[in-house]
Amino acid sequence: MTTKLNSKSQRGLAIALQIPFEYLDAVVRGVSIIPSDVIKFCPHCWTPGTGVEEIWLLPRSQFCFLCGTGLRNSCVQCNEPITSLEFRFCPYCGFPYKASKDSESQSRSR
């Protein structure tokens, strides 16, 4: 009997048990996982009005798998956590979630 599961076995077991893979992975690694309602998304690849890519929501995901941009989970302007992408702007300060070409060039020049 083994106490370790490979990634493929972990995913299959998580599907069979109907639990998130990340929870099972945390148990296998012996670390705690804190469920979060905060959404992570790529400010460049995300299209307003749509959902987010499932891989962006994984606890270990820090960068977009499509373009390499750092994932955002809080407002750049006021640093409040993003809990919904129903709207295009932060409900606290009104700053747009989607990166524009103007804001991108301004952040590079700083």
NULOLO-695529 format. One line per field, with one value per atom (N, C-alpha, C, O, CB): residue in one letter; atom name; residue number from 1; x, z, y. Coordinates in nm, 2 decimals, padded with zeros to 4 digits. Glycine has a CB too. Layout:
N
type A  ...
atom CA  ...
seq NUM  ...
xx X  ...
zz Z  ...
yy Y  ...
//
This chain:
110
type M  M  M  M  M  T  T  T  T  T  T  T  T  T  T  K  K  K  K  K  L  L  L  L  L  N  N  N  N  N  S  S  S  S  S  K  K  K  K  K  S  S  S  S  S  Q  Q  Q  Q  Q  R  R  R  R  R  G  G  G  G  G  L  L  L  L  L  A  A  A  A  A  I  I  I  I  I  A  A  A  A  A  L  L  L  L  L  Q  Q  Q  Q  Q  I  I  I  I  I  P  P  P  P  P  F  F  F  F  F  E  E  E  E  E  Y  Y  Y  Y  Y  L  L  L  L  L  D  D  D  D  D  A  A  A  A  A  V  V  V  V  V  V  V  V  V  V  R  R  R  R  R  G  G  G  G  G  V  V  V  V  V  S  S  S  S  S  I  I  I  I  I  I  I  I  I  I  P  P  P  P  P  S  S  S  S  S  D  D  D  D  D  V  V  V  V  V  I  I  I  I  I  K  K  K  K  K  F  F  F  F  F  C  C  C  C  C  P  P  P  P  P  H  H  H  H  H  C  C  C  C  C  W  W  W  W  W  T  T  T  T  T  P  P  P  P  P  G  G  G  G  G  T  T  T  T  T  G  G  G  G  G  V  V  V  V  V  E  E  E  E  E  E  E  E  E  E  I  I  I  I  I  W  W  W  W  W  L  L  L  L  L  L  L  L  L  L  P  P  P  P  P  R  R  R  R  R  S  S  S  S  S  Q  Q  Q  Q  Q  F  F  F  F  F  C  C  C  C  C  F  F  F  F  F  L  L  L  L  L  C  C  C  C  C  G  G  G  G  G  T  T  T  T  T  G  G  G  G  G  L  L  L  L  L  R  R  R  R  R  N  N  N  N  N  S  S  S  S  S  C  C  C  C  C  V  V  V  V  V  Q  Q  Q  Q  Q  C  C  C  C  C  N  N  N  N  N  E  E  E  E  E  P  P  P  P  P  I  I  I  I  I  T  T  T  T  T  S  S  S  S  S  L  L  L  L  L  E  E  E  E  E  F  F  F  F  F  R  R  R  R  R  F  F  F  F  F  C  C  C  C  C  P  P  P  P  P  Y  Y  Y  Y  Y  C  C  C  C  C  G  G  G  G  G  F  F  F  F  F  P  P  P  P  P  Y  Y  Y  Y  Y  K  K  K  K  K  A  A  A  A  A  S  S  S  S  S  K  K  K  K  K  D  D  D  D  D  S  S  S  S  S  E  E  E  E  E  S  S  S  S  S  Q  Q  Q  Q  Q  S  S  S  S  S  R  R  R  R  R  S  S  S  S  S  R  R  R  R  R
atom N  CA  C  O  CB  N  CA  C  O  CB  N  CA  C  O  CB  N  CA  C  O  CB  N  CA  C  O  CB  N  CA  C  O  CB  N  CA  C  O  CB  N  CA  C  O  CB  N  CA  C  O  CB  N  CA  C  O  CB  N  CA  C  O  CB  N  CA  C  O  CB  N  CA  C  O  CB  N  CA  C  O  CB  N  CA  C  O  CB  N  CA  C  O  CB  N  CA  C  O  CB  N  CA  C  O  CB  N  CA  C  O  CB  N  CA  C  O  CB  N  CA  C  O  CB  N  CA  C  O  CB  N  CA  C  O  CB  N  CA  C  O  CB  N  CA  C  O  CB  N  CA  C  O  CB  N  CA  C  O  CB  N  CA  C  O  CB  N  CA  C  O  CB  N  CA  C  O  CB  N  CA  C  O  CB  N  CA  C  O  CB  N  CA  C  O  CB  N  CA  C  O  CB  N  CA  C  O  CB  N  CA  C  O  CB  N  CA  C  O  CB  N  CA  C  O  CB  N  CA  C  O  CB  N  CA  C  O  CB  N  CA  C  O  CB  N  CA  C  O  CB  N  CA  C  O  CB  N  CA  C  O  CB  N  CA  C  O  CB  N  CA  C  O  CB  N  CA  C  O  CB  N  CA  C  O  CB  N  CA  C  O  CB  N  CA  C  O  CB  N  CA  C  O  CB  N  CA  C  O  CB  N  CA  C  O  CB  N  CA  C  O  CB  N  CA  C  O  CB  N  CA  C  O  CB  N  CA  C  O  CB  N  CA  C  O  CB  N  CA  C  O  CB  N  CA  C  O  CB  N  CA  C  O  CB  N  CA  C  O  CB  N  CA  C  O  CB  N  CA  C  O  CB  N  CA  C  O  CB  N  CA  C  O  CB  N  CA  C  O  CB  N  CA  C  O  CB  N  CA  C  O  CB  N  CA  C  O  CB  N  CA  C  O  CB  N  CA  C  O  CB  N  CA  C  O  CB  N  CA  C  O  CB  N  CA  C  O  CB  N  CA  C  O  CB  N  CA  C  O  CB  N  CA  C  O  CB  N  CA  C  O  CB  N  CA  C  O  CB  N  CA  C  O  CB  N  CA  C  O  CB  N  CA  C  O  CB  N  CA  C  O  CB  N  CA  C  O  CB  N  CA  C  O  CB  N  CA  C  O  CB  N  CA  C  O  CB  N  CA  C  O  CB  N  CA  C  O  CB  N  CA  C  O  CB  N  CA  C  O  CB  N  CA  C  O  CB  N  CA  C  O  CB  N  CA  C  O  CB  N  CA  C  O  CB  N  CA  C  O  CB  N  CA  C  O  CB  N  CA  C  O  CB  N  CA  C  O  CB  N  CA  C  O  CB  N  CA  C  O  CB  N  CA  C  O  CB  N  CA  C  O  CB  N  CA  C  O  CB  N  CA  C  O  CB  N  CA  C  O  CB  N  CA  C  O  CB  N  CA  C  O  CB  N  CA  C  O  CB
seq 1  1  1  1  1  2  2  2  2  2  3  3  3  3  3  4  4  4  4  4  5  5  5  5  5  6  6  6  6  6  7  7  7  7  7  8  8  8  8  8  9  9  9  9  9  10  10  10  10  10  11  11  11  11  11  12  12  12  12  12  13  13  13  13  13  14  14  14  14  14  15  15  15  15  15  16  16  16  16  16  17  17  17  17  17  18  18  18  18  18  19  19  19  19  19  20  20  20  20  20  21  21  21  21  21  22  22  22  22  22  23  23  23  23  23  24  24  24  24  24  25  25  25  25  25  26  26  26  26  26  27  27  27  27  27  28  28  28  28  28  29  29  29  29  29  30  30  30  30  30  31  31  31  31  31  32  32  32  32  32  33  33  33  33  33  34  34  34  34  34  35  35  35  35  35  36  36  36  36  36  37  37  37  37  37  38  38  38  38  38  39  39  39  39  39  40  40  40  40  40  41  41  41  41  41  42  42  42  42  42  43  43  43  43  43  44  44  44  44  44  45  45  45  45  45  46  46  46  46  46  47  47  47  47  47  48  48  48  48  48  49  49  49  49  49  50  50  50  50  50  51  51  51  51  51  52  52  52  52  52  53  53  53  53  53  54  54  54  54  54  55  55  55  55  55  56  56  56  56  56  57  57  57  57  57  58  58  58  58  58  59  59  59  59  59  60  60  60  60  60  61  61  61  61  61  62  62  62  62  62  63  63  63  63  63  64  64  64  64  64  65  65  65  65  65  66  66  66  66  66  67  67  67  67  67  68  68  68  68  68  69  69  69  69  69  70  70  70  70  70  71  71  71  71  71  72  72  72  72  72  73  73  73  73  73  74  74  74  74  74  75  75  75  75  75  76  76  76  76  76  77  77  77  77  77  78  78  78  78  78  79  79  79  79  79  80  80  80  80  80  81  81  81  81  81  82  82  82  82  82  83  83  83  83  83  84  84  84  84  84  85  85  85  85  85  86  86  86  86  86  87  87  87  87  87  88  88  88  88  88  89  89  89  89  89  90  90  90  90  90  91  91  91  91  91  92  92  92  92  92  93  93  93  93  93  94  94  94  94  94  95  95  95  95  95  96  96  96  96  96  97  97  97  97  97  98  98  98  98  98  99  99  99  99  99  100  100  100  100  100  101  101  101  101  101  102  102  102  102  102  103  103  103  103  103  104  104  104  104  104  105  105  105  105  105  106  106  106  106  106  107  107  107  107  107  108  108  108  108  108  109  109  109  109  109  110  110  110  110  110
xx 00.08  00.00  00.09  00.19  -00.09  00.05  00.12  00.05  -00.08  00.16  00.12  00.06  00.06  00.01  00.12  00.12  00.13  00.05  00.04  00.28  -00.01  -00.09  -00.03  00.01  -00.24  -00.02  00.02  -00.09  -00.20  00.07  -00.06  -00.15  -00.28  -00.39  -00.09  -00.25  -00.36  -00.46  -00.58  -00.31  -00.40  -00.49  -00.56  -00.68  -00.40  -00.50  -00.56  -00.68  -00.79  -00.46  -00.66  -00.77  -00.89  -01.01  -00.72  -00.86  -00.96  -01.04  -01.16  -00.91  -00.97  -01.03  -01.11  -01.22  -00.92  -01.06  -01.14  -01.27  -01.37  -01.05  -01.27  -01.39  -01.48  -01.60  -01.35  -01.43  -01.52  -01.58  -01.69  -01.43  -01.50  -01.56  -01.64  -01.70  -01.44  -01.63  -01.70  -01.66  -01.74  -01.85  -01.52  -01.46  -01.36  -01.31  -01.39  -01.33  -01.23  -01.09  -01.05  -01.21  -01.02  -00.89  -00.80  -00.72  -00.83  -00.80  -00.71  -00.73  -00.63  -00.74  -00.85  -00.87  -00.80  -00.73  -01.02  -00.82  -00.75  -00.60  -00.53  -00.80  -00.55  -00.41  -00.35  -00.24  -00.38  -00.42  -00.38  -00.37  -00.28  -00.47  -00.47  -00.47  -00.35  -00.28  -00.60  -00.32  -00.21  -00.08  00.01  -00.21  -00.07  00.06  00.06  00.17  00.07  -00.05  -00.05  -00.05  -00.01  00.07  -00.11  -00.13  -00.27  -00.36  -00.05  -00.30  -00.44  -00.47  -00.38  -00.47  -00.60  -00.64  -00.76  -00.85  -00.68  -00.76  -00.86  -00.95  -00.90  -00.80  -01.07  -01.16  -01.18  -01.18  -01.29  -01.18  -01.19  -01.30  -01.32  -01.06  -01.37  -01.47  -01.41  -01.48  -01.59  -01.28  -01.21  -01.19  -01.14  -01.08  -01.21  -01.19  -01.06  -01.02  -01.30  -00.98  -00.86  -00.89  -00.96  -00.74  -00.83  -00.85  -00.73  -00.66  -00.98  -00.72  -00.61  -00.67  -00.77  -00.56  -00.62  -00.67  -00.66  -00.73  -00.61  -00.58  -00.56  -00.65  -00.70  -00.41  -00.66  -00.73  -00.88  -00.96  -00.67  -00.92  -01.06  -01.14  -01.10  -01.07  -01.26  -01.35  -01.46  -01.53  -01.40  -01.48  -01.59  -01.73  -01.76  -01.60  -01.80  -01.93  -01.92  -02.03  -01.99  -01.80  -01.79  -01.73  -01.69  -01.70  -01.73  -01.67  -01.52  -01.46  -01.73  -01.46  -01.31  -01.27  -01.35  -01.25  -01.15  -01.09  -01.08  -01.03  -00.96  -01.12  -01.11  -00.97  -00.96  -01.17  -00.87  -00.74  -00.69  -00.60  -00.64  -00.75  -00.71  -00.75  -00.69  -00.77  -00.85  -00.91  -00.83  -00.85  -01.05  -00.74  -00.66  -00.58  -00.52  -00.57  -00.57  -00.50  -00.36  -00.30  -00.50  -00.29  -00.15  -00.13  -00.02  -00.08  -00.24  -00.22  -00.19  -00.26  -00.35  -00.08  -00.04  -00.03  -00.04  00.09  -00.02  00.00  -00.10  -00.13  00.14  -00.14  -00.22  -00.15  -00.04  -00.27  -00.21  -00.15  -00.15  -00.08  -00.23  -00.23  -00.24  -00.13  -00.07  -00.38  -00.12  -00.03  00.09  00.18  -00.10  00.08  00.19  00.17  00.25  00.32  00.06  00.04  00.00  -00.07  -00.08  00.04  00.00  -00.15  -00.21  00.08  -00.20  -00.35  -00.38  -00.30  -00.39  -00.50  -00.54  -00.65  -00.74  -00.59  -00.65  -00.75  -00.80  -00.89  -00.71  -00.75  -00.79  -00.78  -00.71  -00.71  -00.85  -00.85  -00.71  -00.65  -00.96  -00.66  -00.53  -00.54  -00.44  -00.49  -00.65  -00.66  -00.68  -00.60  -00.78  -00.78  -00.81  -00.77  -00.78  -00.95  -00.72  -00.68  -00.79  -00.76  -00.57  -00.92  -01.03  -01.03  -01.01  -01.16  -01.07  -01.07  -01.19  -01.29  -01.09  -01.16  -01.26  -01.34  -01.29  -01.20  -01.47  -01.56  -01.66  -01.73  -01.63  -01.67  -01.76  -01.71  -01.66  -01.90  -01.73  -01.69  -01.82  -01.82  -01.60  -01.93  -02.06  -02.05  -02.11  -02.17  -01.97  -01.95  -01.81  -01.72  -01.99  -01.79  -01.66  -01.57  -01.45  -01.67  -01.63  -01.56  -01.56  -01.65  -01.61  -01.46  -01.46  -01.58  -01.60  -01.33  -01.66  -01.77  -01.73  -01.81  -01.87  -01.61  -01.56  -01.51  -01.53  -01.45  -01.43  -01.37  -01.40  -01.37  -01.22  -01.46  -01.50  -01.39  -01.40  -01.54  -01.27  -01.16  -01.19  -01.25  -01.03  -01.17  -01.20  -01.11  -00.99  -01.18  -01.17  -01.09  -01.01  -00.90  -01.19  -01.06  -00.99  -00.88  -00.90  -01.09  -00.76  -00.65  -00.67  -00.69  -00.51  -00.65  -00.66  -00.52  -00.42  -00.74  -00.50  -00.37  -00.31  -00.19  -00.38  -00.39  -00.35  -00.29  -00.18  -00.46  -00.37  -00.32  -00.20  -00.11  -00.43  -00.19  -00.07  00.05  00.16  -00.10  00.04  00.16  00.20  00.32  00.13  00.10  00.13  00.20  00.29  00.00  00.16  00.22  00.36  00.45  00.14  00.39  00.53  00.62  00.74  00.52  00.57  00.65  00.68  00.77  00.58  00.62  00.64  00.77  00.80  00.53
zz 00.00  00.00  00.00  00.07  00.12  -00.07  -00.08  -00.02  -00.01  -00.23  00.03  00.09  00.00  00.03  00.22  -00.12  -00.22  -00.34  -00.38  -00.26  -00.39  -00.51  -00.62  -00.59  -00.49  -00.74  -00.85  -00.89  -00.85  -00.97  -00.97  -01.00  -01.08  -01.05  -01.09  -01.17  -01.24  -01.15  -01.16  -01.35  -01.05  -00.96  -00.87  -00.83  -00.87  -00.83  -00.74  -00.81  -00.75  -00.70  -00.94  -01.01  -01.03  -01.01  -01.15  -01.06  -01.07  -00.94  -00.94  -01.12  -00.83  -00.70  -00.66  -00.61  -00.59  -00.69  -00.66  -00.74  -00.69  -00.70  -00.86  -00.95  -00.89  -00.88  -01.09  -00.85  -00.80  -00.66  -00.64  -00.78  -00.58  -00.45  -00.46  -00.37  -00.36  -00.58  -00.61  -00.51  -00.45  -00.60  -00.50  -00.43  -00.52  -00.61  -00.30  -00.48  -00.56  -00.56  -00.45  -00.52  -00.67  -00.67  -00.57  -00.51  -00.82  -00.56  -00.47  -00.33  -00.25  -00.48  -00.28  -00.15  -00.13  -00.03  -00.12  -00.22  -00.21  -00.22  -00.14  -00.32  -00.30  -00.32  -00.18  -00.14  -00.43  -00.12  00.01  00.12  00.20  00.06  00.12  00.21  00.19  00.28  00.21  00.06  00.02  00.06  00.11  -00.13  00.05  00.08  00.23  00.28  00.00  00.30  00.45  00.48  00.59  00.51  00.40  00.42  00.43  00.37  00.32  00.50  00.51  00.39  00.33  00.64  00.35  00.24  00.29  00.36  00.11  00.26  00.31  00.19  00.09  00.37  00.18  00.07  00.06  00.17  00.09  -00.06  -00.08  -00.18  -00.28  -00.12  -00.15  -00.25  -00.34  -00.43  -00.18  -00.33  -00.41  -00.55  -00.56  -00.35  -00.65  -00.79  -00.84  -00.81  -00.88  -00.91  -00.98  -01.13  -01.18  -00.94  -01.19  -01.34  -01.40  -01.33  -01.38  -01.53  -01.61  -01.66  -01.73  -01.72  -01.62  -01.67  -01.82  -01.88  -01.60  -01.89  -02.03  -02.11  -02.21  -02.07  -02.06  -02.14  -02.11  -02.19  -02.11  -01.99  -01.95  -02.03  -02.05  -01.80  -02.08  -02.15  -02.06  -02.00  -02.28  -02.03  -01.94  -01.99  -02.10  -01.94  -01.89  -01.91  -01.93  -01.94  -02.04  -01.92  -01.92  -01.79  -01.71  -02.04  -01.78  -01.66  -01.67  -01.77  -01.64  -01.57  -01.58  -01.62  -01.61  -01.44  -01.66  -01.69  -01.56  -01.46  -01.77  -01.57  -01.44  -01.39  -01.27  -01.48  -01.47  -01.43  -01.35  -01.26  -01.54  -01.37  -01.30  -01.15  -01.07  -01.36  -01.12  -00.99  -00.90  -00.78  -00.99  -00.96  -00.88  -00.77  -00.81  -00.97  -00.65  -00.55  -00.58  -00.54  -00.42  -00.66  -00.69  -00.82  -00.85  -00.71  -00.89  -01.01  -00.97  -00.90  -01.10  -01.03  -01.01  -01.14  -01.13  -00.93  -01.25  -01.38  -01.48  -01.47  -01.43  -01.58  -01.68  -01.77  -01.81  -01.77  -01.80  -01.88  -02.03  -02.11  -01.86  -02.06  -02.20  -02.24  -02.34  -02.24  -02.15  -02.18  -02.08  -02.11  -02.20  -01.97  -01.87  -01.77  -01.69  -01.94  -01.79  -01.70  -01.56  -01.55  -01.76  -01.46  -01.32  -01.30  -01.35  -01.22  -01.24  -01.21  -01.11  -01.02  -01.17  -01.12  -01.03  -00.94  -00.99  -01.11  -00.81  -00.72  -00.64  -00.55  -00.63  -00.66  -00.59  -00.69  -00.79  -00.46  -00.65  -00.74  -00.73  -00.62  -00.69  -00.85  -00.85  -00.78  -00.72  -01.00  -00.79  -00.74  -00.59  -00.52  -00.80  -00.53  -00.39  -00.31  -00.19  -00.37  -00.38  -00.32  -00.25  -00.17  -00.22  -00.28  -00.23  -00.30  -00.42  -00.24  -00.23  -00.30  -00.40  -00.38  -00.20  -00.51  -00.62  -00.59  -00.59  -00.76  -00.56  -00.53  -00.64  -00.63  -00.40  -00.74  -00.85  -00.97  -00.96  -00.81  -01.09  -01.21  -01.29  -01.42  -01.30  -01.22  -01.28  -01.35  -01.45  -01.18  -01.29  -01.34  -01.39  -01.35  -01.24  -01.48  -01.53  -01.44  -01.47  -01.67  -01.34  -01.25  -01.11  -01.07  -01.27  -01.03  -00.89  -00.82  -00.85  -00.82  -00.74  -00.67  -00.57  -00.52  -00.62  -00.52  -00.42  -00.47  -00.41  -00.34  -00.58  -00.63  -00.78  -00.82  -00.61  -00.85  -00.99  -01.09  -01.21  -01.00  -01.05  -01.14  -01.22  -01.17  -01.06  -01.35  -01.44  -01.41  -01.39  -01.59  -01.42  -01.40  -01.52  -01.50  -01.36  -01.63  -01.76  -01.78  -01.78  -01.88  -01.81  -01.84  -01.98  -02.07  -01.83  -01.98  -02.11  -02.16  -02.08  -02.10  -02.29  -02.34  -02.28  -02.26  -02.50  -02.25  -02.18  -02.04  -02.01  -02.17  -01.96  -01.83  -01.83  -01.74  -01.75  -01.93  -01.94  -01.97  -01.92  -02.06  -02.06  -02.10  -01.98  -01.96  -02.22  -01.91  -01.79  -01.68  -01.62  -01.73  -01.66  -01.55  -01.60  -01.51  -01.53  -01.72  -01.77  -01.76  -01.73  -01.91  -01.77  -01.77  -01.62  -01.60  -01.84  -01.52  -01.38  -01.33  -01.21  -01.29
yy -00.12  00.00  00.12  00.13  00.00  00.23  00.35  00.46  00.47  00.38  00.56  00.68  00.80  00.91  00.71  00.78  00.89  00.86  00.75  00.92  00.97  00.95  01.05  01.16  00.99  00.99  01.08  01.18  01.16  01.00  01.28  01.38  01.32  01.37  01.49  01.23  01.17  01.10  01.11  01.08  01.02  00.95  01.04  01.02  00.85  01.15  01.25  01.31  01.33  01.36  01.35  01.41  01.31  01.35  01.45  01.19  01.09  01.07  01.06  00.96  01.06  01.04  01.16  01.15  01.01  01.28  01.40  01.40  01.44  01.53  01.36  01.36  01.25  01.28  01.32  01.14  01.03  01.07  01.04  00.90  01.15  01.19  01.32  01.36  01.21  01.38  01.51  01.62  01.69  01.49  01.63  01.74  01.81  01.75  01.68  01.93  02.00  01.93  01.89  02.15  01.93  01.86  01.93  01.86  01.87  02.06  02.14  02.09  02.09  02.29  02.05  02.01  01.87  01.85  01.99  01.78  01.65  01.67  01.60  01.56  01.75  01.78  01.83  01.79  01.87  01.92  01.97  01.86  01.86  02.08  01.77  01.66  01.57  01.53  01.58  01.54  01.45  01.52  01.45  01.42  01.65  01.72  01.75  01.79  01.85  01.74  01.76  01.91  01.95  01.70  01.99  02.13  02.17  02.10  02.22  02.28  02.32  02.41  02.48  02.39  02.41  02.50  02.58  02.52  02.41  02.70  02.79  02.83  02.89  02.92  02.78  02.82  02.97  03.04  02.75  03.02  03.16  03.19  03.12  03.22  03.30  03.35  03.45  03.51  03.41  03.48  03.58  03.52  03.40  03.63  03.59  03.55  03.60  03.71  03.60  03.51  03.55  03.55  03.46  03.46  03.65  03.66  03.73  03.80  03.72  03.71  03.78  03.91  03.91  03.70  04.03  04.15  04.18  04.26  04.27  04.10  04.11  04.01  04.05  04.09  03.89  03.79  03.78  03.73  03.65  03.82  03.82  03.91  04.02  03.85  03.86  03.94  03.98  03.89  03.87  04.11  04.15  04.09  04.09  04.31  04.05  03.99  03.84  03.77  04.05  03.78  03.64  03.59  03.67  03.60  03.46  03.40  03.40  03.45  03.25  03.33  03.32  03.18  03.09  03.36  03.17  03.04  02.96  03.01  03.05  02.83  02.75  02.74  02.74  02.61  02.74  02.72  02.84  02.83  02.69  02.96  03.08  03.07  03.13  03.21  02.99  02.98  02.88  02.88  02.94  02.80  02.71  02.78  02.89  02.62  02.73  02.81  02.84  02.94  02.72  02.75  02.77  02.86  02.89  02.64  02.89  02.97  03.11  03.18  02.96  03.16  03.30  03.38  03.50  03.30  03.31  03.38  03.31  03.20  03.36  03.39  03.35  03.25  03.27  03.47  03.13  03.03  03.07  03.01  02.90  03.17  03.21  03.32  03.31  03.27  03.42  03.53  03.55  03.63  03.65  03.49  03.50  03.62  03.64  03.51  03.70  03.81  03.76  03.66  03.90  03.84  03.80  03.81  03.91  03.89  03.71  03.71  03.81  03.84  03.57  03.87  03.98  03.92  03.86  04.10  03.95  03.91  04.02  04.01  03.79  04.14  04.26  04.38  04.37  04.28  04.48  04.60  04.67  04.68  04.70  04.71  04.77  04.91  04.95  04.79  04.98  05.11  05.11  05.18  05.18  05.04  05.04  04.92  04.92  05.07  04.81  04.69  04.61  04.52  04.72  04.64  04.56  04.43  04.42  04.64  04.31  04.18  04.18  04.24  04.07  04.11  04.10  03.97  03.86  04.09  03.99  03.88  03.85  03.75  03.90  03.94  03.92  03.99  04.10  03.96  03.93  03.99  04.02  04.04  03.91  04.04  04.07  04.21  04.23  04.07  04.30  04.43  04.45  04.38  04.54  04.55  04.57  04.66  04.67  04.64  04.72  04.81  04.77  04.70  04.95  04.81  04.79  04.86  04.98  04.83  04.79  04.85  04.95  05.03  04.75  04.95  05.03  05.17  05.27  04.97  05.16  05.29  05.32  05.43  05.28  05.22  05.25  05.22  05.25  05.39  05.17  05.15  05.02  04.93  05.12  05.03  04.92  04.80  04.81  04.96  04.68  04.55  04.52  04.47  04.44  04.54  04.50  04.60  04.72  04.50  04.55  04.64  04.70  04.63  04.56  04.83  04.90  04.92  04.92  05.03  04.95  04.98  05.10  05.11  05.00  05.20  05.33  05.30  05.34  05.43  05.22  05.19  05.10  05.11  05.13  05.02  04.93  05.01  04.98  04.82  05.11  05.19  05.28  05.31  05.27  05.33  05.41  05.33  05.38  05.47  05.21  05.13  05.09  05.07  05.00  05.07  05.04  05.16  05.14  04.99  05.28  05.40  05.44  05.53  05.51  05.38  05.42  05.36  05.38  05.38
//
